[in-house]
Amino acid sequence: MGFKTGNFPPVDPATFLRKPLRERLKALSLHWVEYGFGSPKMIPTIYVVKVLFLHVLAGTALATSTSGTAPFWDVAGWWNQPIVYQKLVLWTVFLETAGLAGSWGPIAGKFKPMTGGILFWARPGTIRLRPWTWVPFTRGDRRTGFDVLLYLAFLGSLLAAIVLPGVKSASLSEALPANTSGLIRPALLIAPIALYVLNGLRDKIVFLAARGEQYLPALVFFAALPFVDMIIAAKLLLCVVWIGAGVSKFGLHFTNVVPPMVSNSPCIPAKWIKRLHYRDFPRDIRPSKVATFMAHVGGTTVEIVTPLVLLFSTNHWLTLAGVVLMVVFHLFIFSTFPLAVPLEWNVLFGYLSVFLFLGFPAGQGYGVGDMSSPWLTAGIVAALVFFPVLGNLRPDLVSFLPSMRQYAGNWASALWVFAPGAEEKLNTLKHRPTKNQVDQLQAMGYPPEIAEITMQQTIAWRSMHSQGRGLFSVLLKNIPDLDRRTVREAEFGCNSLIGFNFGDGHLHDISLVNAVQSRIGFAPGEWIVVWVESQPIHRKVQHYQVIDAALGVIERGTWNVADAVNEQPWLPNGPIPLTVTWARDQAAPKHERMVG
């Protein structure tokens, strides 16, 4: 792999695309084992430069220069300053909301342009997805001038809170008499909090992109709590995020996440290390015992045990060890460049680990028991765990982000299937600032066959995860002419339609399909979607839907997760067992129901 040249799959483009789908999946998934996406080193370098200059240097320079602290190059002079901490959180929210942080660039399927976010959400007429149909004044799926105003006002309110100087705080002065920088004026946080909520009620895309499930509570703490309570509440928030993510890794899904993630890491060039995460490459590429250890010791155990140690430890060396472990944990995730590319989030959480637990240790008056009221503690914990608990029991009601399943592998997911030529209809979508990804690649100079194979690597990536085997099984059992159709990974396709995706299938469910269909009008059978909900923590099955864009949901059913994880990505034994629980037209032959 060179700086400008990647490792393209070793196939003959002229003949590869004529092969059956499962043969293509096998070739591309085996290639993924050793090379991941095969991106040239220039791609991760672009991300590192972006994070370093736009997030770290610009963020700290802006935070320190507007707060009266030491200059940004004097890290020892500002790392434990509360106002710098507040402003770095707000700067991260600003970048996420603008579309310049997570789900940015080519690894997320944004090739030309590399930015989604603001190009979509500051443009009237683009697709808007409301979170709940019962909320008044949110009807419709078209972004209006009012939505654009709400969005831009949110960005402006964040910037105002960042650039304006701090004010003295009695609670801060009592805890830190020598502090002269103060805190962000609480009144400046009212507008961002209100606009967070208003944007979210009108459009879940903006709320989830701004990572409202994690940063909105932090802003409320900044605005409403005295200093000591604010710090302890922030610790509780951080630990709920970590522990929630750890708990979500229980089950069979997460072990399947680690091998393809490690394979895609440019920081692990040795093929033998990547192969260690698979049972018997190339014959069996299910996760190995090494992958299981990495998943549930290096992942699950670390994310549950270490936060509890940090929350209650009063021993400096034990706390230091816990902080180092969590910083290394986030650096490891950063180094793998996961496809949602949440790099700024990992950098910030590494800093928060240091700031909160070393800067304000539990043994020096910042422990859980030091909060001003036990009722306040209980109320904050209850509020923070509400959506993770509900989302794991009823994933159909809550996005996997508020459910704290960030890397669990237990995602709502989908595959899109287009009849020959039908995908091009998406390029007629009005007000869309992008084209289909395969067309973006061709606009960058990729030959058509190379662009197509590049995009098919994403469906091979999906097949290496548990839900991918189920989704492909549904396709194989329901679409007889599948080999001549175009199959797309919905997470990537969704990115080109709404400007964001973070692995959340709720952003490309029936609501998005209906929004696109109302604008384009696919004929029956031209655009088929197989969509699956996350697995509830107390169930053994996942529920899928088959959606025809022209007809709506035409089939529902389930599969056992154990059956999915036990198969190879390319399904050499055929589709896994499926249970059809409902079909739109029981009398019609399944082929007629599907392709019209």
C-alpha positions in Angstrom: 0.0 0.0 0.0 1.5 3.3 -1.1 0.8 6.9 -0.1 -1.3 7.6 -3.2 -2.0 4.1 -4.4 -4.2 1.6 -2.6 -4.5 -2.1 -2.6 -7.3 -2.9 -5.0 -8.9 -6.4 -4.9 -6.9 -8.8 -7.2 -9.7 -9.3 -9.7 -10.2 -8.8 -13.4 -12.7 -5.8 -13.5 -13.9 -6.8 -17.0 -15.1 -10.3 -15.8 -15.6 -9.9 -12.0 -18.8 -8.0 -12.2 -20.4 -10.7 -14.2 -19.8 -13.3 -11.5 -22.6 -14.5 -9.1 -23.0 -12.2 -6.0 -21.7 -14.8 -3.5 -18.5 -15.3 -5.5 -18.0 -11.6 -5.5 -18.6 -11.4 -1.7 -16.1 -14.2 -1.1 -13.4 -12.6 -3.1 -13.9 -9.1 -1.6 -14.3 -10.3 2.0 -11.1 -12.4 1.7 -9.3 -9.3 0.4 -10.7 -7.3 3.3 -9.1 -9.6 5.8 -5.6 -8.5 4.8 -6.2 -5.0 3.4 -9.5 -3.7 4.7 -10.8 -1.1 2.3 -7.3 -1.0 0.8 -7.2 2.8 0.9 -4.0 4.6 0.1 -2.1 6.0 3.1 -3.0 9.5 1.9 -6.7 8.9 3.1 -5.9 8.3 6.8 -3.3 11.1 6.6 -6.0 13.5 5.5 -8.1 12.6 8.5 -5.1 12.9 11.0 -4.3 16.4 9.5 -8.0 17.4 9.8 -8.3 16.3 13.4 -4.9 17.8 14.4 -5.5 21.3 12.9 -9.3 21.7 12.8 -10.2 20.0 16.1 -7.1 20.0 18.3 -5.1 23.1 17.4 -8.0 25.4 16.2 -10.2 24.2 19.1 -7.6 24.8 21.9 -6.4 28.0 20.3 -10.0 29.4 20.2 -10.8 28.1 23.7 -7.6 29.5 25.4 -7.5 32.8 23.5 -11.0 33.7 24.5 -10.7 32.5 28.1 -7.7 34.4 29.5 -5.8 31.2 30.2 -2.3 30.2 29.1 -1.8 30.1 25.3 -2.7 26.9 23.5 1.0 25.7 23.2 1.3 25.8 27.0 -0.7 22.7 27.7 0.4 22.5 31.3 -1.2 26.0 31.8 -4.7 25.1 30.5 -5.4 21.3 30.5 -7.2 21.5 33.8 -9.0 24.8 33.3 -12.8 24.3 33.5 -13.7 26.9 30.9 -11.3 25.4 28.4 -13.0 22.0 29.0 -16.4 23.6 28.4 -15.3 25.3 25.2 -13.6 22.2 23.8 -16.9 20.3 24.3 -18.8 23.1 22.5 -16.2 23.2 19.7 -16.6 19.5 19.1 -20.4 19.9 19.0 -19.9 22.7 16.5 -17.8 20.5 14.2 -20.1 17.6 14.5 -23.1 19.7 13.7 -21.4 21.3 10.7 -20.6 17.9 9.3 -16.8 18.4 9.7 -16.2 15.7 12.3 -17.8 12.2 12.4 -19.2 10.7 9.1 -16.9 12.9 7.1 -14.8 12.1 4.0 -14.1 9.1 1.8 -14.1 6.5 4.6 -17.7 7.4 5.3 -18.6 7.3 1.6 -18.2 11.1 0.9 -15.8 11.3 -2.0 -16.8 14.5 -3.9 -17.6 16.5 -1.9 -16.1 15.2 1.3 -18.5 17.1 3.5 -22.2 16.3 4.0 -23.7 18.1 7.0 -24.0 21.8 6.3 -24.2 21.3 2.5 -27.5 19.4 3.2 -28.9 20.9 6.4 -28.5 24.6 5.4 -30.3 23.9 2.1 -34.1 24.2 1.8 -35.7 21.3 0.0 -33.4 18.5 1.2 -34.8 15.5 3.1 -35.7 16.0 6.7 -36.6 13.0 9.0 -38.7 13.7 12.1 -38.1 11.4 15.1 -41.7 10.9 16.1 -44.9 11.4 14.0 -46.9 12.5 17.1 -44.9 15.7 17.7 -46.9 18.7 16.5 -45.6 21.1 13.9 -43.2 18.5 12.4 -45.3 17.0 9.6 -43.6 16.4 6.3 -40.1 15.3 5.2 -39.0 18.5 3.3 -36.5 20.8 4.9 -38.0 24.3 5.0 -36.5 27.8 5.4 -37.5 27.6 9.1 -35.5 24.4 9.5 -32.5 26.0 7.9 -32.9 29.0 10.3 -33.0 26.7 13.3 -29.9 24.9 12.1 -27.8 28.0 11.4 -29.0 29.6 14.7 -27.7 26.5 16.5 -24.3 26.8 14.9 -24.3 30.5 15.7 -25.3 30.0 19.3 -22.5 27.4 19.8 -19.9 29.8 18.4 -21.1 32.7 20.6 -20.7 30.6 23.7 -17.2 29.6 22.6 -15.8 33.0 21.6 -17.3 35.2 24.4 -15.2 35.4 27.6 -16.1 33.6 30.8 -17.6 35.1 33.9 -16.8 34.6 37.6 -18.7 31.8 39.3 -19.2 31.8 43.1 -19.2 28.0 43.2 -16.1 27.8 41.1 -14.3 30.4 43.3 -15.3 28.4 46.4 -13.8 25.2 45.0 -10.8 26.8 43.2 -10.0 30.2 44.8 -7.0 30.8 42.5 -9.0 30.4 39.3 -9.4 33.7 37.3 -10.9 32.4 34.1 -14.4 31.6 35.3 -16.9 29.6 33.4 -19.0 30.1 30.3 -21.9 32.4 31.2 -24.8 30.1 31.8 -27.2 32.4 29.9 -25.2 31.8 26.8 -26.1 28.1 27.0 -29.8 28.5 27.0 -30.0 29.1 23.2 -27.8 26.0 22.3 -29.8 23.8 24.6 -33.2 25.0 23.3 -32.0 24.8 19.7 -30.6 21.3 20.3 -34.1 20.2 21.2 -35.9 22.1 18.6 -33.6 20.9 15.8 -34.0 17.4 17.1 -37.8 17.5 17.2 -37.9 18.7 13.6 -35.1 16.6 12.3 -33.4 13.6 14.0 -30.6 13.7 11.4 -29.2 17.0 12.9 -29.7 15.9 16.5 -27.9 12.6 16.0 -25.1 14.1 14.0 -24.6 16.6 16.8 -24.4 13.7 19.2 -27.1 15.1 21.3 -27.4 12.0 23.4 -24.0 12.8 24.9 -23.4 16.5 24.5 -26.8 17.9 25.3 -26.7 16.6 28.9 -23.2 18.1 29.3 -24.6 21.5 28.2 -27.4 21.2 30.7 -24.9 20.5 33.4 -22.8 23.5 32.4 -25.9 25.8 32.5 -27.7 24.5 35.6 -25.3 23.0 38.1 -22.8 24.5 40.6 -19.2 23.7 39.8 -18.6 20.6 41.9 -21.9 19.1 40.9 -21.1 19.9 37.3 -17.8 18.0 37.4 -19.4 15.0 39.1 -22.3 14.9 36.7 -19.9 15.0 33.8 -18.1 12.0 35.3 -21.4 10.2 35.6 -22.2 11.0 31.9 -18.8 9.8 30.7 -19.2 6.5 32.7 -22.7 5.9 31.4 -21.4 6.2 27.8 -18.6 3.8 28.5 -20.5 1.3 30.6 -23.5 1.5 28.2 -21.3 0.7 25.3 -19.7 -2.2 27.3 -23.1 -3.7 28.2 -24.2 -3.5 24.6 -21.3 -5.8 23.6 -22.8 -8.7 25.5 -24.1 -11.3 23.1 -22.9 -12.6 19.7 -22.5 -9.5 17.6 -19.5 -7.7 18.8 -16.9 -10.4 18.2 -17.7 -10.0 14.5 -16.9 -6.3 14.6 -13.3 -6.6 15.8 -11.7 -8.6 12.9 -12.9 -6.3 10.0 -12.1 -3.2 12.1 -8.5 -4.4 12.8 -8.2 -5.4 9.1 -9.0 -1.9 8.1 -6.5 -0.3 10.4 -3.6 1.4 8.5 -1.7 1.3 11.8 -1.5 -2.6 11.7 0.4 -3.2 8.4 1.4 -6.8 9.3 -0.9 -9.3 7.5 -0.2 -12.0 10.1 -1.6 -9.9 12.9 -4.8 -9.3 10.9 -5.1 -13.0 10.1 -4.8 -13.9 13.8 -8.3 -12.4 14.2 -9.8 -15.1 11.9 -10.2 -18.8 12.6 -8.4 -20.3 9.5 -7.8 -17.8 6.7 -8.8 -18.2 3.9 -11.0 -21.2 4.6 -12.8 -19.9 7.6 -12.9 -16.2 8.4 -15.2 -16.2 11.3 -13.7 -14.6 14.4 -10.9 -16.4 16.1 -10.2 -16.8 19.9 -7.9 -13.8 19.6 -10.7 -11.7 18.2 -13.0 -12.9 21.1 -10.3 -12.0 23.6 -9.9 -8.6 22.0 -13.6 -8.0 21.9 -14.6 -9.1 25.4 -11.5 -8.5 27.4 -10.0 -5.5 25.6 -13.4 -4.2 24.8 -16.3 -5.2 27.1 -14.4 -5.7 30.3 -12.3 -2.5 29.9 -15.4 -0.4 29.2 -17.3 -1.7 32.2 -14.7 -2.2 34.9 -12.4 0.8 34.2 -15.1 3.5 34.4 -16.3 2.0 37.8 -12.7 2.2 39.1 -12.4 5.8 37.9 -15.7 6.8 39.4 -15.0 5.4 42.9 -11.2 5.2 43.2 -9.5 7.5 45.7 -6.0 6.1 45.0 -4.0 8.3 42.7 -2.0 5.5 41.1 -5.1 3.4 40.5 -6.9 6.4 39.0 -3.9 7.2 36.8 -3.8 3.6 35.5 -7.5 3.8 34.7 -7.1 7.0 32.9 -4.1 5.7 30.9 -6.1 2.6 30.0 -9.1 4.7 28.7 -6.8 7.0 26.7 -5.2 4.0 25.1 -8.6 2.5 24.4 -9.7 5.6 22.5 -6.5 5.9 20.7 -6.9 2.3 19.5 -10.3 3.0 18.1 -8.9 6.1 16.5 -6.1 4.1 14.9 -8.6 1.7 13.2 -10.4 4.5 11.3 -13.8 2.9 11.6 -16.2 3.6 8.8 -18.2 6.2 10.7 -14.8 7.9 11.5 -15.7 9.2 14.9 -12.2 10.5 15.4 -12.9 13.8 17.1 -15.2 12.1 19.5 -12.4 9.7 20.5 -9.9 12.5 20.9 -12.3 14.5 23.1 -13.1 11.5 25.3 -9.4 10.8 25.8 -9.0 14.4 27.0 -12.1 14.2 29.1 -10.7 11.1 30.9 -7.6 13.1 31.8 -9.4 16.3 32.7 -12.2 14.9 34.8 -10.5 12.1 36.7 -6.9 13.4 37.1 -7.8 17.1 37.2 -10.6 16.6 39.7 -10.0 13.3 41.6 -12.7 11.6 43.6 -10.5 11.7 46.7 -10.3 15.5 46.6 -14.0 16.3 46.9 -15.2 15.2 43.4 -16.5 11.8 44.2 -20.1 10.6 43.6 -20.8 11.0 47.3 -19.7 14.7 47.2 -22.6 15.9 45.1 -24.8 18.4 46.9 -27.8 16.1 47.2 -28.2 12.3 46.9 -31.5 13.0 45.2 -29.7 15.0 42.5 -27.3 12.2 42.0 -30.1 9.6 41.7 -32.0 11.9 39.3 -29.1 12.4 37.0 -28.2 8.7 36.9 -31.9 7.8 36.2 -32.0 10.4 33.4 -28.7 9.2 31.8 -29.6 5.5 31.8 -33.3 5.9 30.7 -32.6 5.8 26.9 -29.9 3.1 27.1 -32.2 0.9 29.1 -35.2 1.5 26.8 -33.1 1.3 23.7 -31.7 -2.1 24.5 -35.1 -3.5 25.5 -37.0 -1.8 22.6 -34.5 -0.9 19.9 -37.3 0.0 17.6 -38.1 3.0 19.7 -34.6 4.4 20.2 -31.7 5.1 17.9 -28.6 3.0 18.7 -26.7 6.1 19.6 -28.9 7.2 22.6 -28.9 3.4 23.4 -25.1 3.7 23.8 -24.4 0.8 21.3 -21.7 2.8 19.5 -19.5 -0.2 18.5 -21.6 -3.1 19.6 -22.2 -4.6 16.1 -25.8 -4.8 17.1 -27.1 -2.3 14.6 -30.3 -1.7 12.6 -28.9 -2.2 9.0 -30.1 -2.5 5.4 -29.1 -3.4 1.9 -30.5 -1.7 -1.2 -31.2 -3.6 -4.4 -31.7 -1.8 -7.7 -33.0 -3.2 -11.0 -30.6 -2.5 -13.9 -30.4 1.2 -14.4 -32.8 2.1 -11.5 -30.1 3.4 -9.2 -29.5 6.3 -11.6 -32.9 7.7 -10.7 -31.5 8.8 -7.3 -29.4 11.3 -9.2 -32.6 13.1 -10.2 -33.4 13.9 -6.6 -33.9 17.7 -6.4 -31.9 19.9 -4.0 -29.4 17.0 -3.3 -25.9 18.4 -3.3 -24.3 15.1 -4.2 -24.6 12.2 -6.6 -24.5 8.5 -6.0 -21.2 7.4 -4.7 -20.3 5.3 -7.7 -20.8 8.5 -9.8 -18.7 10.5 -7.3 -15.9 8.1 -7.8 -16.2 8.3 -11.6 -16.1 12.1 -11.4 -12.8 11.7 -9.6 -11.4 9.7 -12.5 -12.2 6.1 -11.6 -13.2 3.9 -14.5 -16.8 2.7 -14.2 -15.8 -0.9 -13.4 -13.3 0.2 -10.7 -15.8 2.5 -9.1 -18.4 -0.3 -9.0 -16.0 -2.8 -7.4 -14.9 -0.1 -4.9 -18.5 0.3 -3.8 -19.1 -3.4 -3.7 -16.3 -3.6 -1.1 -18.8 -2.0 1.3 -21.3 -4.8 0.9 -18.5 -7.3 1.5 -17.7 -5.4 4.7 -21.4 -5.7 5.7 -21.3 -9.5 5.1 -18.5 -9.8 7.6 -20.9 -8.6 10.3 -23.6 -10.7 11.8 -26.6 -8.8 10.4 -25.0 -8.9 6.9 -25.4 -12.7 6.7 -29.1 -12.4 7.6 -29.7 -9.5 5.1 -28.1 -11.4 2.2 -30.1 -14.5 3.2 -33.3 -12.5 2.8 -32.2 -11.3 -0.6 -31.1 -14.7 -1.8 -34.5 -16.3 -0.8 -36.6 -13.5 -2.3 -35.0 -12.2 -5.4 -34.3 -14.9 -8.0 -32.5 -12.5 -10.4 -30.3 -11.0 -7.7 -27.0 -11.6 -9.6 -28.0 -9.2 -12.3 -29.1 -6.5 -9.9 -27.0 -3.8 -8.1 -26.7 -4.3 -4.4 -25.6 -1.3 -2.2 -24.8 -0.9 1.5 -27.5 1.3 2.9 -25.4 3.2 5.4 -23.2 4.5 2.5 -26.2 5.2 0.3 -28.0 7.0 3.0 -25.0 9.3 3.5 -25.3 10.5 -0.1 -29.1 11.3 0.4 -29.2 13.0 3.7 -25.5 14.0 4.4 -24.9 11.8 7.5 -25.0 8.3 8.8 -23.3 6.8 11.8 -24.3 3.2 11.4 -27.9 3.9 12.4 -30.4 2.0 10.3 -33.2 4.2 11.7 -31.9 6.9 9.3 -32.7 4.8 6.3 -35.8 3.0 7.3 -39.2 3.2 5.7 -39.4 6.9 6.4 -36.4 7.7 4.2 -37.6 5.2 1.5 -41.0 6.9 1.5 -39.4 10.4 1.3 -37.3 9.4 -1.7 -40.1 7.6 -3.4 -42.4 10.6 -3.1 -39.9 12.6 -5.0 -38.7 10.1 -7.6 -41.4 7.4 -8.1 -39.6 4.1 -8.6 -41.7 1.4 -10.3 -42.5 -1.8 -8.4 -39.4 -4.0 -8.1 -37.0 -1.2 -9.1 -35.8 -0.4 -5.6 -36.0 -3.2 -3.0 -34.7 -2.7 0.6 -34.1 -5.4 3.1 -33.9 -3.8 6.5 -33.3 -5.3 10.0 -33.8 -3.9 13.5 -31.3 -4.3 16.3 -31.5 -7.3 18.5 -33.3 -6.6 21.8 -30.9 -7.5 24.7 -33.4 -10.1 26.0 -34.3 -11.8 22.7 -32.4 -14.2 20.4 -33.8 -13.1 17.1 -33.7 -10.0 14.9 -36.7 -8.7 13.0 -36.4 -7.9 9.3 -38.6 -6.2 6.7 -38.6 -6.3 3.0 -39.6 -3.0 1.5 -40.5 -2.2 -2.1 -40.2 1.5 -2.6 -43.3 1.6 -4.7 -45.4 -0.8 -2.6 -44.2 -0.3 1.0 -43.4 -3.1 3.4 -44.2 -6.4 1.7 -42.7 -8.9 4.1 -41.7 -9.2 7.7 -39.8 -12.0 9.5 -37.1 -13.0 11.9 -33.8 -14.9 12.0 -31.9 -16.3 14.9 -28.7 -14.4 15.6 -26.8 -17.6 16.3 -27.5 -18.8 12.8 -26.1 -15.6 11.4 -22.9 -15.6 13.3 -22.2 -19.2 12.6 -22.0 -18.7 8.8 -19.3 -17.5 6.5 -19.8 -14.0 5.0 -20.5 -15.4 1.5 -23.1 -18.0 2.8 -21.5 -21.1 1.1 -24.3 -23.2 2.6 -27.0 -21.0 1.3 -29.3 -18.6 3.2 -29.6 -19.0 6.9 -33.1 -20.2 8.2 -35.7 -17.4 8.0 -39.1 -17.2 9.6 -41.6 -15.2 7.6 -44.2 -13.7 10.0 -46.2 -11.6 7.5 -46.4 -11.1 3.8 -48.3 -8.4 1.9 -49.9 -10.8 -0.6 -49.9 -14.3 0.6 -51.6 -15.5 -2.6 -49.1 -14.1 -5.0 -45.9 -16.0 -5.8 -43.0 -14.4 -3.9 -41.2 -13.5 -7.1 -44.2 -11.5 -8.3 -44.6 -9.8 -5.0 -40.9 -8.7 -5.1 -40.1 -7.7 -8.6 -43.5 -6.9 -10.0 
